[in-house]
Amino acid sequence: MQPQGKSLPPAGSAAGSLSINATNAYAQAFWITTFAALTALGARFEIWQYPVPYTLQTMFVLLAGAFLGKRNGAISQFLYLGIGAIGLPVFAAGGALGIARLIGPTGGYLLAFPIAAFVVGYLIENRKSYPGILASMAAGMFIIFAMGTIHLYYVVLRDWAEAFTAGFLIFSWWDALKLFAAASIYHQFMRRM
């Protein structure tokens, strides 16, 4: 066990490959796990709609990328997907459990979570104004809905107009609310730091 405050060996050294403070590593693991849990909690706030329900998950995906950065934000979402893939009930209710959920109607949205968190984290690094934060998060949201709609087309609907309507347009008002909420939460937090 590494004493607190001591750095791990420099990157690329024979003794290790990390150059982060040991305490910081524990904090990172805590926040990665916390955002994976928040995404799972967001799945529990669900309004059923066929073929894809309304949930709060995407708000936590955006916040994970913003607060944790591109790497840890993506890792938090990979953790969430991994926990769900092994069968723990972290995805929205209804339907199959485990990996079957990732290939079902909602799979495209779920598989987009790590990519969206990464993109939000990457874009937000140099954008601290509210419009910049909003634009960064909108890009992440677009990735989720683009991948979700494409997957929905290939897996369930086989009609582009229907997939776009059922997988993108129907959520526009709900996700606009979540987008503005996530951007406002992050912006207010950063202003106070």
C-alpha positions in Angstrom: 0.0 0.0 0.0 1.4 3.4 -1.0 1.6 6.0 1.7 -0.7 9.0 1.2 0.8 11.9 -0.6 3.6 9.9 -2.2 3.7 9.7 -5.9 3.7 6.5 -7.8 6.7 5.9 -10.1 6.9 8.1 -13.2 5.2 6.9 -16.3 7.3 4.6 -18.4 9.6 3.6 -15.5 10.3 0.0 -14.7 8.5 0.3 -11.4 5.1 1.4 -12.8 3.2 3.2 -15.4 1.3 5.8 -13.5 2.4 9.2 -12.3 -0.5 10.2 -10.3 -0.8 10.8 -6.5 -2.0 7.6 -4.7 -4.7 9.6 -2.9 -5.8 11.0 -6.2 -6.1 7.5 -7.7 -8.5 6.6 -4.9 -10.5 9.8 -5.5 -10.7 9.0 -9.2 -11.9 5.5 -8.6 -14.5 6.9 -6.2 -15.8 9.4 -8.7 -15.7 7.0 -11.6 -17.8 4.5 -9.6 -20.1 7.3 -8.4 -20.9 8.4 -11.9 -21.5 4.8 -13.0 -23.9 4.5 -10.1 -25.6 7.8 -10.9 -26.1 6.6 -14.5 -27.7 3.4 -13.1 -29.9 5.6 -10.8 -30.9 7.7 -13.8 -32.2 4.5 -15.5 -34.6 4.0 -12.6 -36.3 7.4 -13.3 -38.1 6.0 -16.3 -41.2 6.8 -18.3 -42.0 3.9 -20.5 -42.2 4.5 -24.2 -41.8 1.9 -26.9 -39.2 1.1 -28.2 -37.0 3.4 -26.0 -38.1 4.8 -22.6 -37.5 8.3 -21.2 -34.8 8.2 -18.5 -32.3 10.5 -16.8 -29.3 8.5 -17.9 -28.1 10.9 -20.5 -27.9 13.8 -18.1 -25.4 11.8 -16.0 -23.4 10.8 -19.0 -23.0 14.4 -19.9 -22.1 15.3 -16.3 -19.6 12.4 -16.1 -17.7 13.8 -19.2 -17.8 17.3 -17.8 -16.8 16.6 -14.2 -14.5 13.7 -14.7 -12.9 14.6 -18.0 -12.7 12.6 -21.2 -10.8 9.6 -19.9 -12.5 9.1 -16.5 -15.9 10.1 -17.9 -15.6 7.4 -20.5 -14.3 4.9 -18.0 -17.3 5.6 -15.7 -19.6 4.7 -18.6 -17.7 1.6 -19.6 -18.0 0.5 -15.9 -21.8 1.1 -16.1 -22.1 -0.9 -19.3 -19.9 -3.7 -17.9 -22.0 -4.0 -14.7 -25.1 -4.1 -16.8 -23.6 -6.6 -19.3 -22.9 -9.2 -16.6 -26.6 -9.1 -15.6 -26.9 -6.6 -12.7 -30.2 -4.7 -13.1 -28.7 -1.2 -13.8 -30.4 -0.6 -17.2 -33.9 0.8 -17.5 -36.6 -1.6 -16.4 -38.4 -3.9 -18.9 -36.9 -6.2 -21.4 -33.9 -8.5 -21.2 -31.0 -8.3 -18.7 -27.3 -8.3 -19.4 -25.6 -8.3 -22.7 -29.0 -8.9 -24.5 -29.9 -5.3 -23.5 -26.9 -4.0 -25.4 -28.1 -5.6 -28.7 -31.7 -4.8 -28.1 -33.6 -1.6 -29.1 -31.8 0.6 -26.5 -28.3 -0.8 -27.3 -27.2 2.0 -29.6 -27.9 4.6 -26.9 -26.2 2.6 -24.2 -23.1 1.9 -26.3 -22.8 5.6 -27.1 -22.5 6.6 -23.5 -18.7 6.2 -23.2 -18.1 7.9 -26.5 -20.4 10.8 -25.5 -18.7 11.2 -22.1 -15.3 11.2 -23.8 -16.4 13.8 -26.4 -18.0 16.0 -23.7 -14.9 15.8 -21.6 -12.6 16.6 -24.5 -14.7 19.5 -25.8 -15.3 21.1 -22.4 -11.6 21.3 -21.5 -11.3 24.7 -23.1 -14.9 25.8 -23.0 -15.9 27.3 -19.6 -18.6 29.8 -20.8 -22.2 28.6 -20.6 -22.6 28.6 -24.4 -19.4 26.6 -24.7 -20.5 24.1 -22.1 -23.9 23.8 -23.7 -22.3 23.2 -27.1 -20.0 20.6 -25.7 -22.8 18.7 -24.1 -25.1 19.1 -27.2 -22.3 17.3 -29.2 -22.4 14.5 -26.6 -26.2 14.3 -26.7 -26.1 14.2 -30.5 -23.7 11.3 -30.5 -26.0 9.3 -28.2 -29.0 10.0 -30.4 -27.3 9.4 -33.7 -25.9 6.0 -32.5 -29.2 5.1 -30.8 -31.3 6.0 -33.9 -29.0 4.1 -36.3 -29.0 1.0 -34.0 -32.8 1.3 -33.6 -33.2 1.2 -37.4 -31.0 -1.9 -37.9 -32.3 -3.8 -34.9 -36.0 -3.0 -34.7 -37.7 -0.6 -37.1 -36.1 -1.0 -40.5 -37.6 2.3 -41.6 -35.4 5.5 -41.3 -38.3 7.9 -40.9 -39.8 5.8 -38.1 -36.4 5.3 -36.4 -35.8 9.0 -36.5 -39.2 9.8 -35.1 -39.2 7.1 -32.4 -35.5 7.3 -31.6 -34.7 11.0 -31.9 -37.6 13.4 -32.4 -39.7 12.0 -29.6 -37.0 12.7 -27.1 -36.1 16.2 -28.2 -38.1 18.1 -25.6 -37.1 15.8 -22.7 -33.4 15.8 -23.7 -33.4 19.5 -24.2 -34.4 19.9 -20.6 -31.7 17.4 -19.4 -29.1 19.2 -21.6 -29.9 22.6 -20.1 -30.0 21.1 -16.6 -26.6 19.4 -17.0 -25.0 22.5 -18.6 -26.4 24.7 -15.8 -25.3 22.4 -13.0 -21.7 22.2 -14.4 -21.5 25.9 -15.2 -22.7 26.9 -11.7 -20.3 24.4 -10.1 -17.4 25.8 -12.1 -18.3 29.4 -11.3 -18.0 28.6 -7.6 -14.7 26.8 -7.9 
